[in-house]
Amino acid sequence: IHSLISFSIINYIRQLKQKERLKQDELRLQSLRGQMNPHFIFNSLNSINYFISNNDRLSANRYIADFSALIRTILSNLGKNFIPFQTEIESLTNYLEIEHLRFGDKFDYEIITSDIEGINRLEVLPGLVQPFIENSIWHGVKALEKRKGKISIRFLHTGNDRIKCIVE
């Protein structure tokens, strides 16, 4: 009976771990979908085409460079559960540069990480914040008329190795 109980407990623990892995995989997939959705890629290519057709080589080159860096980062993070926090900040900065260039002078942005202690040793799930920033652009500042929008992304260290992100 003792070995049967032990076997049942071990089997139950394995099932819990398997469910946790499946949850992590689903979160990673949702994050990737949010970052690499076809709508974003299509719009990015249209923006490059727009800059080229208007003979704005500088903007086209800058856009291609930022877009390439973002895609490279997203693809390199595909198989990773966690990435360095600084890498995620760089990815968000690339994304914001692309959108800022695409929408002209519709908005300014800032990423604030000054409240984060030990920034170099923190790791985060990749891509969780980007869809919220995308929503702030598309539903917050894109349609503004006669005034410029501002997007502020602030990261706060809340203790216990947790980071809170506020997108305003």
Secondary structure by P-SEA (a helix, b strand, c coil): caaaaaaaaaaaaaaaaaaaaaaaaaaaaaaaaaaccaaaaaaaaaaaaaaaaacaaaaaaaaaaaaaaaaaaaaaacccccccaaaaaaaaaaaaaaaaaaacccbbbbbbccccccccccccccccaaaaaaaaaaccccccccbbbbbbbbbbbccccbbbbbcc
